[in-house]
Amino acid sequence: DKVKEIAKAAKDHGTPIRIGVNAGSLDRRLLQKYGRATPEALAESALWEASLFEEHDFRDIKISVKHN
C-alpha cells in the first residue's frame, strides 16, 4: 500500500510528512456531513489523513489547514 511505503521511506530518512488540507480539497462525504467547508470538516479531514500514517507507526507529521 502506498501510505505504508511512504511512511517507511520517510521514517528511514528522518523526513516529516506534511499533510495539507484546504476547503477545495475536502472529501465529498465531509461536505455532505457538514454542508460546507467548516473548520470542523477541515480538522476532521486532516486528522483522518494523519491517522493513515499513524497506522504504520509514523508520527512525524506536520499539518497545514487553509480556508479562504
mmCIF file of the N, C-alpha and C atoms, coordinates in Angstrom:
data_MODEL
# 
_entry.id   MODEL 
# 
loop_
_atom_site.group_PDB 
_atom_site.id 
_atom_site.type_symbol 
_atom_site.label_atom_id 
_atom_site.label_alt_id 
_atom_site.label_comp_id 
_atom_site.label_asym_id 
_atom_site.label_entity_id 
_atom_site.label_seq_id 
_atom_site.pdbx_PDB_ins_code 
_atom_site.Cartn_x 
_atom_site.Cartn_y 
_atom_site.Cartn_z 
_atom_site.occupancy 
_atom_site.B_iso_or_equiv 
_atom_site.pdbx_formal_charge 
_atom_site.auth_seq_id 
_atom_site.auth_comp_id 
_atom_site.auth_asym_id 
_atom_site.auth_atom_id 
_atom_site.pdbx_PDB_model_num 
ATOM 1   N N  . ASP A 1 1  ? 0.839   -1.178 0.000  1.00 0.00 ? 1  ASP A N  1 
ATOM 2   C CA . ASP A 1 1  ? 0.000   0.000  0.000  1.00 0.00 ? 1  ASP A CA 1 
ATOM 3   C C  . ASP A 1 1  ? 0.883   1.239  0.000  1.00 0.00 ? 1  ASP A C  1 
ATOM 4   N N  . LYS A 1 2  ? 0.464   2.257  -0.711 1.00 0.00 ? 2  LYS A N  1 
ATOM 5   C CA . LYS A 1 2  ? 1.283   3.457  -0.928 1.00 0.00 ? 2  LYS A CA 1 
ATOM 6   C C  . LYS A 1 2  ? 1.612   4.185  0.369  1.00 0.00 ? 2  LYS A C  1 
ATOM 7   N N  . VAL A 1 3  ? 0.640   4.332  1.260  1.00 0.00 ? 3  VAL A N  1 
ATOM 8   C CA . VAL A 1 3  ? 0.883   5.047  2.507  1.00 0.00 ? 3  VAL A CA 1 
ATOM 9   C C  . VAL A 1 3  ? 1.959   4.338  3.313  1.00 0.00 ? 3  VAL A C  1 
ATOM 10  N N  . LYS A 1 4  ? 1.907   3.017  3.351  1.00 0.00 ? 4  LYS A N  1 
ATOM 11  C CA . LYS A 1 4  ? 2.909   2.244  4.085  1.00 0.00 ? 4  LYS A CA 1 
ATOM 12  C C  . LYS A 1 4  ? 4.298   2.480  3.508  1.00 0.00 ? 4  LYS A C  1 
ATOM 13  N N  . GLU A 1 5  ? 4.419   2.474  2.180  1.00 0.00 ? 5  GLU A N  1 
ATOM 14  C CA . GLU A 1 5  ? 5.706   2.709  1.527  1.00 0.00 ? 5  GLU A CA 1 
ATOM 15  C C  . GLU A 1 5  ? 6.233   4.108  1.832  1.00 0.00 ? 5  GLU A C  1 
ATOM 16  N N  . ILE A 1 6  ? 5.363   5.093  1.746  1.00 0.00 ? 6  ILE A N  1 
ATOM 17  C CA . ILE A 1 6  ? 5.769   6.477  2.001  1.00 0.00 ? 6  ILE A CA 1 
ATOM 18  C C  . ILE A 1 6  ? 6.170   6.651  3.460  1.00 0.00 ? 6  ILE A C  1 
ATOM 19  N N  . ALA A 1 7  ? 5.386   6.087  4.375  1.00 0.00 ? 7  ALA A N  1 
ATOM 20  C CA . ALA A 1 7  ? 5.690   6.183  5.802  1.00 0.00 ? 7  ALA A CA 1 
ATOM 21  C C  . ALA A 1 7  ? 7.035   5.544  6.116  1.00 0.00 ? 7  ALA A C  1 
ATOM 22  N N  . LYS A 1 8  ? 7.308   4.390  5.539  1.00 0.00 ? 8  LYS A N  1 
ATOM 23  C CA . LYS A 1 8  ? 8.581   3.710  5.783  1.00 0.00 ? 8  LYS A CA 1 
ATOM 24  C C  . LYS A 1 8  ? 9.747   4.523  5.243  1.00 0.00 ? 8  LYS A C  1 
ATOM 25  N N  . ALA A 1 9  ? 9.621   5.029  4.028  1.00 0.00 ? 9  ALA A N  1 
ATOM 26  C CA . ALA A 1 9  ? 10.706  5.815  3.432  1.00 0.00 ? 9  ALA A CA 1 
ATOM 27  C C  . ALA A 1 9  ? 10.965  7.082  4.244  1.00 0.00 ? 9  ALA A C  1 
ATOM 28  N N  . ALA A 1 10 ? 9.910   7.762  4.652  1.00 0.00 ? 10 ALA A N  1 
ATOM 29  C CA . ALA A 1 10 ? 10.070  8.981  5.439  1.00 0.00 ? 10 ALA A CA 1 
ATOM 30  C C  . ALA A 1 10 ? 10.711  8.673  6.790  1.00 0.00 ? 10 ALA A C  1 
ATOM 31  N N  . LYS A 1 11 ? 10.277  7.592  7.417  1.00 0.00 ? 11 LYS A N  1 
ATOM 32  C CA . LYS A 1 11 ? 10.837  7.204  8.715  1.00 0.00 ? 11 LYS A CA 1 
ATOM 33  C C  . LYS A 1 11 ? 12.312  6.835  8.576  1.00 0.00 ? 11 LYS A C  1 
ATOM 34  N N  . ASP A 1 12 ? 12.640  6.067  7.541  1.00 0.00 ? 12 ASP A N  1 
ATOM 35  C CA . ASP A 1 12 ? 14.028  5.656  7.311  1.00 0.00 ? 12 ASP A CA 1 
ATOM 36  C C  . ASP A 1 12 ? 14.952  6.847  7.098  1.00 0.00 ? 12 ASP A C  1 
ATOM 37  N N  . HIS A 1 13 ? 14.430  7.917  6.498  1.00 0.00 ? 13 HIS A N  1 
ATOM 38  C CA . HIS A 1 13 ? 15.243  9.095  6.195  1.00 0.00 ? 13 HIS A CA 1 
ATOM 39  C C  . HIS A 1 13 ? 15.067  10.226 7.207  1.00 0.00 ? 13 HIS A C  1 
ATOM 40  N N  . GLY A 1 14 ? 14.241  10.021 8.215  1.00 0.00 ? 14 GLY A N  1 
ATOM 41  C CA . GLY A 1 14 ? 14.010  11.058 9.217  1.00 0.00 ? 14 GLY A CA 1 
ATOM 42  C C  . GLY A 1 14 ? 13.322  12.291 8.651  1.00 0.00 ? 14 GLY A C  1 
ATOM 43  N N  . THR A 1 15 ? 12.458  12.073 7.684  1.00 0.00 ? 15 THR A N  1 
ATOM 44  C CA . THR A 1 15 ? 11.782  13.172 7.000  1.00 0.00 ? 15 THR A CA 1 
ATOM 45  C C  . THR A 1 15 ? 10.330  13.272 7.455  1.00 0.00 ? 15 THR A C  1 
ATOM 46  N N  . PRO A 1 16 ? 9.907   14.455 7.904  1.00 0.00 ? 16 PRO A N  1 
ATOM 47  C CA . PRO A 1 16 ? 8.498   14.602 8.276  1.00 0.00 ? 16 PRO A CA 1 
ATOM 48  C C  . PRO A 1 16 ? 7.597   14.601 7.046  1.00 0.00 ? 16 PRO A C  1 
ATOM 49  N N  . ILE A 1 17 ? 6.351   14.255 7.256  1.00 0.00 ? 17 ILE A N  1 
ATOM 50  C CA . ILE A 1 17 ? 5.340   14.280 6.200  1.00 0.00 ? 17 ILE A CA 1 
ATOM 51  C C  . ILE A 1 17 ? 4.453   15.496 6.449  1.00 0.00 ? 17 ILE A C  1 
ATOM 52  N N  . ARG A 1 18 ? 4.216   16.267 5.407  1.00 0.00 ? 18 ARG A N  1 
ATOM 53  C CA . ARG A 1 18 ? 3.305   17.410 5.502  1.00 0.00 ? 18 ARG A CA 1 
ATOM 54  C C  . ARG A 1 18 ? 1.957   17.005 4.911  1.00 0.00 ? 18 ARG A C  1 
ATOM 55  N N  . ILE A 1 19 ? 0.918   17.204 5.696  1.00 0.00 ? 19 ILE A N  1 
ATOM 56  C CA . ILE A 1 19 ? -0.441  16.953 5.234  1.00 0.00 ? 19 ILE A CA 1 
ATOM 57  C C  . ILE A 1 19 ? -1.109  18.309 5.068  1.00 0.00 ? 19 ILE A C  1 
ATOM 58  N N  . GLY A 1 20 ? -1.515  18.613 3.854  1.00 0.00 ? 20 GLY A N  1 
ATOM 59  C CA . GLY A 1 20 ? -2.167  19.882 3.574  1.00 0.00 ? 20 GLY A CA 1 
ATOM 60  C C  . GLY A 1 20 ? -3.640  19.678 3.270  1.00 0.00 ? 20 GLY A C  1 
ATOM 61  N N  . VAL A 1 21 ? -4.477  20.431 3.948  1.00 0.00 ? 21 VAL A N  1 
ATOM 62  C CA . VAL A 1 21 ? -5.918  20.345 3.745  1.00 0.00 ? 21 VAL A CA 1 
ATOM 63  C C  . VAL A 1 21 ? -6.422  21.753 3.457  1.00 0.00 ? 21 VAL A C  1 
ATOM 64  N N  . ASN A 1 22 ? -7.260  21.869 2.438  1.00 0.00 ? 22 ASN A N  1 
ATOM 65  C CA . ASN A 1 22 ? -7.890  23.160 2.174  1.00 0.00 ? 22 ASN A CA 1 
ATOM 66  C C  . ASN A 1 22 ? -9.348  22.947 1.785  1.00 0.00 ? 22 ASN A C  1 
ATOM 67  N N  . ALA A 1 23 ? -10.074 24.027 1.777  1.00 0.00 ? 23 ALA A N  1 
ATOM 68  C CA . ALA A 1 23 ? -11.515 23.944 1.527  1.00 0.00 ? 23 ALA A CA 1 
ATOM 69  C C  . ALA A 1 23 ? -11.837 23.310 0.181  1.00 0.00 ? 23 ALA A C  1 
ATOM 70  N N  . GLY A 1 24 ? -10.990 23.514 -0.804 1.00 0.00 ? 24 GLY A N  1 
ATOM 71  C CA . GLY A 1 24 ? -11.244 22.979 -2.133 1.00 0.00 ? 24 GLY A CA 1 
ATOM 72  C C  . GLY A 1 24 ? -10.940 21.507 -2.293 1.00 0.00 ? 24 GLY A C  1 
ATOM 73  N N  . SER A 1 25 ? -10.283 20.907 -1.309 1.00 0.00 ? 25 SER A N  1 
ATOM 74  C CA . SER A 1 25 ? -9.891  19.502 -1.444 1.00 0.00 ? 25 SER A CA 1 
ATOM 75  C C  . SER A 1 25 ? -10.631 18.565 -0.496 1.00 0.00 ? 25 SER A C  1 
ATOM 76  N N  . LEU A 1 26 ? -11.683 19.051 0.122  1.00 0.00 ? 26 LEU A N  1 
ATOM 77  C CA . LEU A 1 26 ? -12.411 18.198 1.067  1.00 0.00 ? 26 LEU A CA 1 
ATOM 78  C C  . LEU A 1 26 ? -13.139 17.066 0.357  1.00 0.00 ? 26 LEU A C  1 
ATOM 79  N N  . ASP A 1 27 ? -13.130 15.930 0.998  1.00 0.00 ? 27 ASP A N  1 
ATOM 80  C CA . ASP A 1 27 ? -13.858 14.767 0.506  1.00 0.00 ? 27 ASP A CA 1 
ATOM 81  C C  . ASP A 1 27 ? -15.356 15.079 0.472  1.00 0.00 ? 27 ASP A C  1 
ATOM 82  N N  . ARG A 1 28 ? -16.016 14.562 -0.525 1.00 0.00 ? 28 ARG A N  1 
ATOM 83  C CA . ARG A 1 28 ? -17.457 14.794 -0.709 1.00 0.00 ? 28 ARG A CA 1 
ATOM 84  C C  . ARG A 1 28 ? -18.257 14.388 0.534  1.00 0.00 ? 28 ARG A C  1 
ATOM 85  N N  . ARG A 1 29 ? -17.844 13.313 1.189  1.00 0.00 ? 29 ARG A N  1 
ATOM 86  C CA . ARG A 1 29 ? -18.572 12.860 2.386  1.00 0.00 ? 29 ARG A CA 1 
ATOM 87  C C  . ARG A 1 29 ? -18.543 13.908 3.498  1.00 0.00 ? 29 ARG A C  1 
ATOM 88  N N  . LEU A 1 30 ? -17.397 14.576 3.641  1.00 0.00 ? 30 LEU A N  1 
ATOM 89  C CA . LEU A 1 30 ? -17.312 15.615 4.669  1.00 0.00 ? 30 LEU A CA 1 
ATOM 90  C C  . LEU A 1 30 ? -18.155 16.831 4.292  1.00 0.00 ? 30 LEU A C  1 
ATOM 91  N N  . LEU A 1 31 ? -18.176 17.162 3.022  1.00 0.00 ? 31 LEU A N  1 
ATOM 92  C CA . LEU A 1 31 ? -19.016 18.279 2.583  1.00 0.00 ? 31 LEU A CA 1 
ATOM 93  C C  . LEU A 1 31 ? -20.491 17.967 2.821  1.00 0.00 ? 31 LEU A C  1 
ATOM 94  N N  . GLN A 1 32 ? -20.872 16.718 2.590  1.00 0.00 ? 32 GLN A N  1 
ATOM 95  C CA . GLN A 1 32 ? -22.262 16.326 2.846  1.00 0.00 ? 32 GLN A CA 1 
ATOM 96  C C  . GLN A 1 32 ? -22.563 16.337 4.344  1.00 0.00 ? 32 GLN A C  1 
ATOM 97  N N  . LYS A 1 33 ? -21.624 15.874 5.134  1.00 0.00 ? 33 LYS A N  1 
ATOM 98  C CA . LYS A 1 33 ? -21.822 15.802 6.583  1.00 0.00 ? 33 LYS A CA 1 
ATOM 99  C C  . LYS A 1 33 ? -21.975 17.193 7.200  1.00 0.00 ? 33 LYS A C  1 
ATOM 100 N N  . TYR A 1 34 ? -21.104 18.139 6.782  1.00 0.00 ? 34 TYR A N  1 
ATOM 101 C CA . TYR A 1 34 ? -21.090 19.468 7.386  1.00 0.00 ? 34 TYR A CA 1 
ATOM 102 C C  . TYR A 1 34 ? -21.823 20.528 6.561  1.00 0.00 ? 34 TYR A C  1 
ATOM 103 N N  . GLY A 1 35 ? -22.177 20.196 5.323  1.00 0.00 ? 35 GLY A N  1 
ATOM 104 C CA . GLY A 1 35 ? -22.900 21.139 4.485  1.00 0.00 ? 35 GLY A CA 1 
ATOM 105 C C  . GLY A 1 35 ? -22.027 22.111 3.718  1.00 0.00 ? 35 GLY A C  1 
ATOM 106 N N  . ARG A 1 36 ? -20.811 22.298 4.201  1.00 0.00 ? 36 ARG A N  1 
ATOM 107 C CA . ARG A 1 36 ? -19.835 23.181 3.546  1.00 0.00 ? 36 ARG A CA 1 
ATOM 108 C C  . ARG A 1 36 ? -18.476 22.957 4.205  1.00 0.00 ? 36 ARG A C  1 
ATOM 109 N N  . ALA A 1 37 ? -17.484 23.691 3.754  1.00 0.00 ? 37 ALA A N  1 
ATOM 110 C CA . ALA A 1 37 ? -16.131 23.541 4.301  1.00 0.00 ? 37 ALA A CA 1 
ATOM 111 C C  . ALA A 1 37 ? -16.018 24.312 5.619  1.00 0.00 ? 37 ALA A C  1 
ATOM 112 N N  . THR A 1 38 ? -16.382 23.672 6.701  1.00 0.00 ? 38 THR A N  1 
ATOM 113 C CA . THR A 1 38 ? -16.317 24.282 8.031  1.00 0.00 ? 38 THR A CA 1 
ATOM 114 C C  . THR A 1 38 ? -14.967 23.974 8.673  1.00 0.00 ? 38 THR A C  1 
ATOM 115 N N  . PRO A 1 39 ? -14.600 24.710 9.728  1.00 0.00 ? 39 PRO A N  1 
ATOM 116 C CA . PRO A 1 39 ? -13.373 24.370 10.450 1.00 0.00 ? 39 PRO A CA 1 
ATOM 117 C C  . PRO A 1 39 ? -13.385 22.925 10.952 1.00 0.00 ? 39 PRO A C  1 
ATOM 118 N N  . GLU A 1 40 ? -14.546 22.458 11.382 1.00 0.00 ? 40 GLU A N  1 
ATOM 119 C CA . GLU A 1 40 ? -14.661 21.078 11.862 1.00 0.00 ? 40 GLU A CA 1 
ATOM 120 C C  . GLU A 1 40 ? -14.394 20.076 10.741 1.00 0.00 ? 40 GLU A C  1 
ATOM 121 N N  . ALA A 1 41 ? -14.906 20.359 9.553  1.00 0.00 ? 41 ALA A N  1 
ATOM 122 C CA . ALA A 1 41 ? -14.679 19.470 8.410  1.00 0.00 ? 41 ALA A CA 1 
ATOM 123 C C  . ALA A 1 41 ? -13.203 19.433 8.040  1.00 0.00 ? 41 ALA A C  1 
ATOM 124 N N  . LEU A 1 42 ? -12.554 20.594 8.050  1.00 0.00 ? 42 LEU A N  1 
ATOM 125 C CA . LEU A 1 42 ? -11.127 20.657 7.731  1.00 0.00 ? 42 LEU A CA 1 
ATOM 126 C C  . LEU A 1 42 ? -10.307 19.887 8.767  1.00 0.00 ? 42 LEU A C  1 
ATOM 127 N N  . ALA A 1 43 ? -10.635 20.072 10.042 1.00 0.00 ? 43 ALA A N  1 
ATOM 128 C CA . ALA A 1 43 ? -9.915  19.364 11.099 1.00 0.00 ? 43 ALA A CA 1 
ATOM 129 C C  . ALA A 1 43 ? -10.127 17.858 10.993 1.00 0.00 ? 43 ALA A C  1 
ATOM 130 N N  . GLU A 1 44 ? -11.357 17.433 10.748 1.00 0.00 ? 44 GLU A N  1 
ATOM 131 C CA . GLU A 1 44 ? -11.637 16.000 10.615 1.00 0.00 ? 44 GLU A CA 1 
ATOM 132 C C  . GLU A 1 44 ? -10.861 15.400 9.450  1.00 0.00 ? 44 GLU A C  1 
ATOM 133 N N  . SER A 1 45 ? -10.792 16.120 8.349  1.00 0.00 ? 45 SER A N  1 
ATOM 134 C CA . SER A 1 45 ? -10.050 15.645 7.184  1.00 0.00 ? 45 SER A CA 1 
ATOM 135 C C  . SER A 1 45 ? -8.567  15.494 7.505  1.00 0.00 ? 45 SER A C  1 
ATOM 136 N N  . ALA A 1 46 ? -7.988  16.506 8.138  1.00 0.00 ? 46 ALA A N  1 
ATOM 137 C CA . ALA A 1 46 ? -6.563  16.468 8.474  1.00 0.00 ? 46 ALA A CA 1 
ATOM 138 C C  . ALA A 1 46 ? -6.256  15.329 9.440  1.00 0.00 ? 46 ALA A C  1 
ATOM 139 N N  . LEU A 1 47 ? -7.090  15.159 10.442 1.00 0.00 ? 47 LEU A N  1 
ATOM 140 C CA . LEU A 1 47 ? -6.861  14.093 11.419 1.00 0.00 ? 47 LEU A CA 1 
ATOM 141 C C  . LEU A 1 47 ? -7.017  12.711 10.792 1.00 0.00 ? 47 LEU A C  1 
ATOM 142 N N  . TRP A 1 48 ? -7.962  12.572 9.874  1.00 0.00 ? 48 TRP A N  1 
ATOM 143 C CA . TRP A 1 48 ? -8.127  11.288 9.187  1.00 0.00 ? 48 TRP A CA 1 
ATOM 144 C C  . TRP A 1 48 ? -6.885  10.971 8.356  1.00 0.00 ? 48 TRP A C  1 
ATOM 145 N N  . GLU A 1 49 ? -6.396  11.963 7.606  1.00 0.00 ? 49 GLU A N  1 
ATOM 146 C CA . GLU A 1 49 ? -5.188  11.752 6.795  1.00 0.00 ? 49 GLU A CA 1 
ATOM 147 C C  . GLU A 1 49 ? -4.008  11.367 7.691  1.00 0.00 ? 49 GLU A C  1 
ATOM 148 N N  . ALA A 1 50 ? -3.840  12.066 8.806  1.00 0.00 ? 50 ALA A N  1 
ATOM 149 C CA . ALA A 1 50 ? -2.749  11.757 9.725  1.00 0.00 ? 50 ALA A CA 1 
ATOM 150 C C  . ALA A 1 50 ? -2.880  10.340 10.276 1.00 0.00 ? 50 ALA A C  1 
ATOM 151 N N  . SER A 1 51 ? -4.102  9.907  10.534 1.00 0.00 ? 51 SER A N  1 
ATOM 152 C CA . SER A 1 51 ? -4.308  8.563  11.092 1.00 0.00 ? 51 SER A CA 1 
ATOM 153 C C  . SER A 1 51 ? -3.833  7.469  10.139 1.00 0.00 ? 51 SER A C  1 
ATOM 154 N N  . LEU A 1 52 ? -3.876  7.739  8.843  1.00 0.00 ? 52 LEU A N  1 
ATOM 155 C CA . LEU A 1 52 ? -3.394  6.752  7.870  1.00 0.00 ? 52 LEU A CA 1 
ATOM 156 C C  . LEU A 1 52 ? -1.908  6.471  8.074  1.00 0.00 ? 52 LEU A C  1 
ATOM 157 N N  . PHE A 1 53 ? -1.136  7.508  8.404  1.00 0.00 ? 53 PHE A N  1 
ATOM 158 C CA . PHE A 1 53 ? 0.292   7.330  8.659  1.00 0.00 ? 53 PHE A CA 1 
ATOM 159 C C  . PHE A 1 53 ? 0.533   6.756  10.051 1.00 0.00 ? 53 PHE A C  1 
ATOM 160 N N  . GLU A 1 54 ? -0.276  7.171  11.020 1.00 0.00 ? 54 GLU A N  1 
ATOM 161 C CA . GLU A 1 54 ? -0.130  6.651  12.376 1.00 0.00 ? 54 GLU A CA 1 
ATOM 162 C C  . GLU A 1 54 ? -0.374  5.151  12.431 1.00 0.00 ? 54 GLU A C  1 
ATOM 163 N N  . GLU A 1 55 ? -1.227  4.629  11.535 1.00 0.00 ? 55 GLU A N  1 
ATOM 164 C CA . GLU A 1 55 ? -1.462  3.184  11.465 1.00 0.00 ? 55 GLU A CA 1 
ATOM 165 C C  . GLU A 1 55 ? -0.184  2.422  11.137 1.00 0.00 ? 55 GLU A C  1 
ATOM 166 N N  . HIS A 1 56 ? 0.774   3.112  10.532 1.00 0.00 ? 56 HIS A N  1 
ATOM 167 C CA . HIS A 1 56 ? 2.051   2.495  10.165 1.00 0.00 ? 56 HIS A CA 1 
ATOM 168 C C  . HIS A 1 56 ? 3.164   2.981  11.091 1.00 0.00 ? 56 HIS A C  1 
ATOM 169 N N  . ASP A 1 57 ? 2.788   3.401  12.304 1.00 0.00 ? 57 ASP A N  1 
ATOM 170 C CA . ASP A 1 57 ? 3.716   3.835  13.342 1.00 0.00 ? 57 ASP A CA 1 
ATOM 171 C C  . ASP A 1 57 ? 4.573   5.018  12.888 1.00 0.00 ? 57 ASP A C  1 
ATOM 172 N N  . PHE A 1 58 ? 3.997   5.908  12.105 1.00 0.00 ? 58 PHE A N  1 
ATOM 173 C CA . PHE A 1 58 ? 4.694   7.120  11.675 1.00 0.00 ? 58 PHE A CA 1 
ATOM 174 C C  . PHE A 1 58 ? 3.955   8.313  12.254 1.00 0.00 ? 58 PHE A C  1 
ATOM 175 N N  . ARG A 1 59 ? 4.692   9.126  13.039 1.00 0.00 ? 59 ARG A N  1 
ATOM 176 C CA . ARG A 1 59 ? 4.041   10.242 13.720 1.00 0.00 ? 59 ARG A CA 1 
ATOM 177 C C  . ARG A 1 59 ? 4.738   11.582 13.516 1.00 0.00 ? 59 ARG A C  1 
ATOM 178 N N  . ASP A 1 60 ? 5.753   11.633 12.677 1.00 0.00 ? 60 ASP A N  1 
ATOM 179 C CA . ASP A 1 60 ? 6.454   12.895 12.400 1.00 0.00 ? 60 ASP A CA 1 
ATOM 180 C C  . ASP A 1 60 ? 5.684   13.627 11.299 1.00 0.00 ? 60 ASP A C  1 
ATOM 181 N N  . ILE A 1 61 ? 4.553   14.194 11.698 1.00 0.00 ? 61 ILE A N  1 
ATOM 182 C CA . ILE A 1 61 ? 3.579   14.747 10.758 1.00 0.00 ? 61 ILE A CA 1 
ATOM 183 C C  . ILE A 1 61 ? 3.376   16.232 11.041 1.00 0.00 ? 61 ILE A C  1 
ATOM 184 N N  . LYS A 1 62 ? 3.385   17.016 9.992  1.00 0.00 ? 62 LYS A N  1 
ATOM 185 C CA . LYS A 1 62 ? 3.073   18.446 10.070 1.00 0.00 ? 62 LYS A CA 1 
ATOM 186 C C  . LYS A 1 62 ? 1.764   18.653 9.315  1.00 0.00 ? 62 LYS A C  1 
ATOM 187 N N  . ILE A 1 63 ? 0.842   19.368 9.923  1.00 0.00 ? 63 ILE A N  1 
ATOM 188 C CA . ILE A 1 63 ? -0.466  19.570 9.305  1.00 0.00 ? 63 ILE A CA 1 
ATOM 189 C C  . ILE A 1 63 ? -0.652  21.045 8.970  1.00 0.00 ? 63 ILE A C  1 
ATOM 190 N N  . SER A 1 64 ? -1.084  21.296 7.752  1.00 0.00 ? 64 SER A N  1 
ATOM 191 C CA . SER A 1 64 ? -1.378  22.649 7.287  1.00 0.00 ? 64 SER A CA 1 
ATOM 192 C C  . SER A 1 64 ? -2.834  22.690 6.836  1.00 0.00 ? 64 SER A C  1 
ATOM 193 N N  . VAL A 1 65 ? -3.594  23.640 7.389  1.00 0.00 ? 65 VAL A N  1 
ATOM 194 C CA . VAL A 1 65 ? -5.009  23.771 7.047  1.00 0.00 ? 65 VAL A CA 1 
ATOM 195 C C  . VAL A 1 65 ? -5.250  25.193 6.552  1.00 0.00 ? 65 VAL A C  1 
ATOM 196 N N  . LYS A 1 66 ? -5.951  25.295 5.428  1.00 0.00 ? 66 LYS A N  1 
ATOM 197 C CA . LYS A 1 66 ? -6.210  26.616 4.849  1.00 0.00 ? 66 LYS A CA 1 
ATOM 198 C C  . LYS A 1 66 ? -7.668  26.713 4.417  1.00 0.00 ? 66 LYS A C  1 
ATOM 199 N N  . HIS A 1 67 ? -8.264  27.845 4.738  1.00 0.00 ? 67 HIS A N  1 
ATOM 200 C CA . HIS A 1 67 ? -9.636  28.127 4.306  1.00 0.00 ? 67 HIS A CA 1 
ATOM 201 C C  . HIS A 1 67 ? -9.693  29.598 3.945  1.00 0.00 ? 67 HIS A C  1 
ATOM 202 N N  . ASN A 1 68 ? -10.103 29.890 2.743  1.00 0.00 ? 68 ASN A N  1 
ATOM 203 C CA . ASN A 1 68 ? -10.180 31.299 2.315  1.00 0.00 ? 68 ASN A CA 1 
ATOM 204 C C  . ASN A 1 68 ? -11.487 31.912 2.727  1.00 0.00 ? 68 ASN A C  1 
# 
